[in-house]
Amino acid sequence: MLVMLVPIPFSASATGSSTTLMSKYFCHHADPDGQARVGVLFTAARWTGEPVNAEPGKCSEISWHDLSDLPADIVSYIRAGLLAYTRNDAFSLDGWPALA
């Protein structure tokens, strides 16, 4: 399976394509400085148009990657969410201390 790494809030304007998205996976992330955020990953069953990076100031690149060969510099909570997707988990944690 290939995935496209796209910042969803900007997906239509950033990619020049129209998609039908379904919210599928959530990742609760903690930055090293203590800031928390929730990453929401979506699946797209279909889309129209050819994706392009129409907002390079907000997105470094848009590219297709095999889930078994993600880029080394991918944001950690995106990686955690995608790996949760491969396990069919709906939720994952990233950056939180392990529970004893």
N, CA and C atoms as a LAMMPS dump frame, in Angstrom:
ITEM: TIMESTEP
0
ITEM: NUMBER OF ATOMS
300
ITEM: BOX BOUNDS ff ff ff
-5.0000000000000000e+02 5.0000000000000000e+02
-5.0000000000000000e+02 5.0000000000000000e+02
-5.0000000000000000e+02 5.0000000000000000e+02
ITEM: ATOMS id mol type element x y z
1 1 1 N 0.836 -1.169 0
2 1 2 C 0 0 0
3 1 3 C 0.878 1.228 0
4 2 1 N 0.532 2.206 -0.804
5 2 2 C 1.228 3.478 -0.85
6 2 3 C 0.424 4.519 -0.107
7 3 1 N 1.111 5.439 0.534
8 3 2 C 0.437 6.545 1.199
9 3 3 C 0.968 7.848 0.654
10 4 1 N 0.109 8.85 0.644
11 4 2 C 0.537 10.191 0.279
12 4 3 C 0.54 11.012 1.54
13 5 1 N 1.646 11.668 1.821
14 5 2 C 1.765 12.493 3.007
15 5 3 C 1.337 13.901 2.657
16 6 1 N 0.173 14.305 3.165
17 6 2 C -0.405 15.61 2.85
18 6 3 C -0.942 16.218 4.135
19 7 1 N -0.698 17.493 4.381
20 7 2 C -1.307 18.142 5.54
21 7 3 C -2.802 18.338 5.259
22 8 1 N -3.653 17.581 5.921
23 8 2 C -5.078 17.553 5.607
24 8 3 C -5.761 18.915 5.69
25 9 1 N -5.46 19.773 6.685
26 9 2 C -6.165 21.057 6.692
27 9 3 C -5.976 21.85 5.403
28 10 1 N -4.923 21.569 4.692
29 10 2 C -4.635 22.289 3.46
30 10 3 C -4.825 21.422 2.228
31 11 1 N -5.423 20.242 2.381
32 11 2 C -5.385 19.255 1.303
33 11 3 C -5.927 19.759 -0.023
34 12 1 N -7.099 20.359 -0.062
35 12 2 C -7.663 20.781 -1.344
36 12 3 C -6.833 21.902 -1.966
37 13 1 N -6.5 22.915 -1.156
38 13 2 C -5.736 24.021 -1.715
39 13 3 C -4.274 23.645 -1.939
40 14 1 N -3.736 22.767 -1.105
41 14 2 C -2.314 22.415 -1.191
42 14 3 C -2.017 21.425 -2.294
43 15 1 N -3.003 20.628 -2.677
44 15 2 C -2.723 19.575 -3.646
45 15 3 C -3.382 19.798 -4.991
46 16 1 N -4.338 20.699 -5.058
47 16 2 C -5.042 20.914 -6.31
48 16 3 C -5.969 19.774 -6.674
49 17 1 N -6.299 18.91 -5.696
50 17 2 C -7.177 17.786 -5.984
51 17 3 C -8.369 17.799 -5.037
52 18 1 N -9.414 17.113 -5.419
53 18 2 C -10.605 16.974 -4.607
54 18 3 C -10.651 15.551 -4.077
55 19 1 N -10.937 15.397 -2.779
56 19 2 C -10.929 14.074 -2.182
57 19 3 C -12.192 13.82 -1.379
58 20 1 N -12.482 12.556 -1.156
59 20 2 C -13.496 12.125 -0.204
60 20 3 C -12.743 11.499 0.951
61 21 1 N -12.736 12.174 2.107
62 21 2 C -11.913 11.737 3.234
63 21 3 C -12.764 11.105 4.326
64 22 1 N -12.17 10.127 4.997
65 22 2 C -12.792 9.502 6.159
66 22 3 C -11.784 9.52 7.293
67 23 1 N -12.179 10.083 8.448
68 23 2 C -11.313 10.093 9.617
69 23 3 C -11.145 8.663 10.112
70 24 1 N -9.912 8.223 10.275
71 24 2 C -9.663 6.83 10.625
72 24 3 C -8.803 6.641 11.869
73 25 1 N -7.776 7.453 12.043
74 25 2 C -6.797 7.168 13.071
75 25 3 C -6.412 8.442 13.803
76 26 1 N -6.168 8.287 15.103
77 26 2 C -5.797 9.409 15.935
78 26 3 C -4.489 9.086 16.646
79 27 1 N -3.637 10.092 16.772
80 27 2 C -2.382 9.927 17.49
81 27 3 C -2.264 11.065 18.498
82 28 1 N -2.161 10.732 19.789
83 28 2 C -1.95 11.74 20.821
84 28 3 C -0.449 11.891 21.003
85 29 1 N 0.053 13.078 20.703
86 29 2 C 1.486 13.337 20.628
87 29 3 C 1.906 14.322 21.704
88 30 1 N 3.078 14.112 22.28
89 30 2 C 3.686 15.049 23.226
90 30 3 C 5.036 15.483 22.675
91 31 1 N 5.203 16.792 22.461
92 31 2 C 6.491 17.328 22.041
93 31 3 C 7.486 17.246 23.192
94 32 1 N 8.784 17.261 22.899
95 32 2 C 9.787 17.232 23.977
96 32 3 C 9.635 18.407 24.951
97 33 1 N 9.074 19.545 24.485
98 33 2 C 8.895 20.698 25.369
99 33 3 C 7.582 20.64 26.159
100 34 1 N 6.861 19.529 26.079
101 34 2 C 5.65 19.351 26.869
102 34 3 C 4.355 19.736 26.186
103 35 1 N 4.419 20.248 24.972
104 35 2 C 3.197 20.602 24.242
105 35 3 C 2.546 19.337 23.696
106 36 1 N 1.245 19.237 23.866
107 36 2 C 0.515 18.066 23.379
108 36 3 C -0.352 18.458 22.193
109 37 1 N -0.567 17.505 21.317
110 37 2 C -1.458 17.705 20.18
111 37 3 C -2.041 16.369 19.772
112 38 1 N -3.104 16.439 19.018
113 38 2 C -3.732 15.232 18.483
114 38 3 C -3.603 15.287 16.97
115 39 1 N -3.007 14.262 16.404
116 39 2 C -2.93 14.136 14.951
117 39 3 C -4.086 13.264 14.485
118 40 1 N -4.79 13.721 13.472
119 40 2 C -5.9 12.955 12.907
120 40 3 C -5.503 12.552 11.5
121 41 1 N -5.52 11.266 11.229
122 41 2 C -5.174 10.76 9.905
123 41 3 C -6.442 10.321 9.196
124 42 1 N -6.476 10.568 7.914
125 42 2 C -7.644 10.265 7.106
126 42 3 C -7.279 9.27 6.014
127 43 1 N -8.254 8.552 5.543
128 43 2 C -8.071 7.739 4.354
129 43 3 C -8.888 8.361 3.233
130 44 1 N -8.398 8.214 2.036
131 44 2 C -9.107 8.704 0.851
132 44 3 C -9.329 7.534 -0.088
133 45 1 N -10.581 7.188 -0.3
134 45 2 C -10.905 6.072 -1.184
135 45 3 C -10.824 6.493 -2.644
136 46 1 N -11.056 7.781 -2.885
137 46 2 C -10.976 8.266 -4.266
138 46 3 C -10.669 9.749 -4.25
139 47 1 N -10.16 10.225 -5.352
140 47 2 C -9.857 11.636 -5.511
141 47 3 C -9.849 11.969 -6.983
142 48 1 N -9.902 13.26 -7.253
143 48 2 C -9.792 13.717 -8.63
144 48 3 C -8.613 14.671 -8.713
145 49 1 N -8.035 14.757 -9.885
146 49 2 C -6.897 15.644 -10.085
147 49 3 C -5.588 14.978 -9.708
148 50 1 N -4.523 15.548 -10.185
149 50 2 C -3.182 15.066 -9.875
150 50 3 C -2.62 15.919 -8.742
151 51 1 N -2.245 15.32 -7.606
152 51 2 C -1.732 16.112 -6.493
153 51 3 C -0.459 16.872 -6.854
154 52 1 N -0.417 18.126 -6.433
155 52 2 C 0.765 18.977 -6.58
156 52 3 C 0.941 19.743 -5.27
157 53 1 N 2.134 20.185 -4.996
158 53 2 C 2.385 20.999 -3.807
159 53 3 C 2.116 22.456 -4.16
160 54 1 N 0.88 22.884 -3.959
161 54 2 C 0.47 24.238 -4.314
162 54 3 C 0.763 25.239 -3.202
163 55 1 N 1.206 24.77 -2.027
164 55 2 C 1.537 25.649 -0.91
165 55 3 C 2.888 25.271 -0.306
166 56 1 N 3.97 25.476 -1.053
167 56 2 C 5.284 25.059 -0.565
168 56 3 C 5.735 25.786 0.702
169 57 1 N 5.151 26.929 1.018
170 57 2 C 5.475 27.624 2.263
171 57 3 C 4.922 26.928 3.492
172 58 1 N 3.912 26.089 3.299
173 58 2 C 3.286 25.36 4.407
174 58 3 C 3.622 23.877 4.4
175 59 1 N 4.077 23.376 3.27
176 59 2 C 4.323 21.94 3.117
177 59 3 C 5.613 21.745 2.329
178 60 1 N 6.573 21.018 2.904
179 60 2 C 7.867 20.865 2.227
180 60 3 C 7.765 20.029 0.968
181 61 1 N 6.898 19.019 0.984
182 61 2 C 6.729 18.201 -0.211
183 61 3 C 5.48 17.345 -0.075
184 62 1 N 4.99 16.888 -1.187
185 62 2 C 3.917 15.911 -1.251
186 62 3 C 4.454 14.767 -2.086
187 63 1 N 4.426 13.576 -1.503
188 63 2 C 5.013 12.441 -2.219
189 63 3 C 4.364 11.138 -1.784
190 64 1 N 4.468 10.153 -2.664
191 64 2 C 3.946 8.817 -2.394
192 64 3 C 5.045 7.968 -1.779
193 65 1 N 4.682 7.18 -0.75
194 65 2 C 5.654 6.305 -0.098
195 65 3 C 4.987 4.99 0.264
196 66 1 N 5.717 3.911 0.129
197 66 2 C 5.255 2.633 0.622
198 66 3 C 5.3 2.689 2.149
199 67 1 N 4.27 2.144 2.808
200 67 2 C 4.237 2.175 4.271
201 67 3 C 5.432 1.475 4.903
202 68 1 N 6.058 0.571 4.194
203 68 2 C 7.234 -0.115 4.738
204 68 3 C 8.522 0.653 4.469
205 69 1 N 8.434 1.8 3.796
206 69 2 C 9.624 2.567 3.446
207 69 3 C 9.342 4.066 3.566
208 70 1 N 8.941 4.5 4.77
209 70 2 C 8.638 5.917 5
210 70 3 C 9.928 6.729 5.08
211 71 1 N 9.887 8.007 4.722
212 71 2 C 11.1 8.84 4.784
213 71 3 C 11.631 8.946 6.213
214 72 1 N 12.936 9.057 6.342
215 72 2 C 13.562 9.148 7.663
216 72 3 C 13.153 10.417 8.401
217 73 1 N 12.885 11.502 7.67
218 73 2 C 12.594 12.775 8.318
219 73 3 C 11.099 13.047 8.497
220 74 1 N 10.264 12.008 8.419
221 74 2 C 8.833 12.188 8.615
222 74 3 C 8.569 12.605 10.067
223 75 1 N 7.582 13.458 10.271
224 75 2 C 7.202 13.905 11.61
225 75 3 C 6.809 12.68 12.438
226 76 1 N 7.292 12.623 13.685
227 76 2 C 7.149 11.402 14.488
228 76 3 C 5.701 10.99 14.715
229 77 1 N 4.789 11.945 14.965
230 77 2 C 3.416 11.518 15.226
231 77 3 C 2.706 11.077 13.948
232 78 1 N 3.158 11.544 12.803
233 78 2 C 2.612 11.043 11.539
234 78 3 C 3.069 9.598 11.335
235 79 1 N 4.355 9.342 11.592
236 79 2 C 4.868 7.969 11.504
237 79 3 C 4.095 7.052 12.457
238 80 1 N 3.897 7.489 13.703
239 80 2 C 3.179 6.673 14.685
240 80 3 C 1.759 6.377 14.206
241 81 1 N 1.089 7.374 13.645
242 81 2 C -0.265 7.168 13.136
243 81 3 C -0.306 6.223 11.959
244 82 1 N 0.654 6.356 11.047
245 82 2 C 0.698 5.459 9.892
246 82 3 C 1.017 4.024 10.306
247 83 1 N 1.906 3.86 11.274
248 83 2 C 2.212 2.513 11.755
249 83 3 C 0.999 1.923 12.477
250 84 1 N 0.24 2.757 13.197
251 84 2 C -1.002 2.286 13.818
252 84 3 C -1.976 1.823 12.739
253 85 1 N -2.018 2.556 11.642
254 85 2 C -2.876 2.18 10.516
255 85 3 C -2.52 0.784 9.991
256 86 1 N -1.229 0.486 9.908
257 86 2 C -0.815 -0.824 9.391
258 86 3 C -1.22 -1.953 10.343
259 87 1 N -1.387 -1.613 11.63
260 87 2 C -1.819 -2.612 12.622
261 87 3 C -3.341 -2.606 12.789
262 88 1 N -4.013 -1.733 12.047
263 88 2 C -5.46 -1.56 12.14
264 88 3 C -5.886 -1.055 13.52
265 89 1 N -5.004 -0.274 14.167
266 89 2 C -5.32 0.385 15.428
267 89 3 C -5.925 1.749 15.115
268 90 1 N -6.892 2.167 15.883
269 90 2 C -7.53 3.467 15.661
270 90 3 C -6.859 4.582 16.451
271 91 1 N -5.944 4.234 17.359
272 91 2 C -5.347 5.231 18.246
273 91 3 C -3.91 4.828 18.554
274 92 1 N -3.042 5.829 18.686
275 92 2 C -1.672 5.567 19.111
276 92 3 C -1.159 6.735 19.928
277 93 1 N -0.107 6.483 20.688
278 93 2 C 0.568 7.512 21.476
279 93 3 C 1.957 7.721 20.9
280 94 1 N 2.446 8.958 20.994
281 94 2 C 3.799 9.258 20.513
282 94 3 C 4.407 10.32 21.423
283 95 1 N 5.599 10.052 21.927
284 95 2 C 6.333 11.037 22.718
285 95 3 C 5.988 11.061 24.197
286 96 1 N 5.073 10.233 24.634
287 96 2 C 4.707 10.174 26.044
288 96 3 C 5.617 9.191 26.765
289 97 1 N 5.919 9.457 28.044
290 97 2 C 6.743 8.498 28.783
291 97 3 C 6.014 7.161 28.916
292 98 1 N 6.788 6.089 28.902
293 98 2 C 6.191 4.751 29.049
294 98 3 C 5.651 4.596 30.466
295 99 1 N 4.521 3.917 30.572
296 99 2 C 3.953 3.626 31.879
297 99 3 C 4.707 2.472 32.514
298 100 1 N 4.929 2.58 33.807
299 100 2 C 5.657 1.52 34.524
300 100 3 C 4.75 0.363 34.845
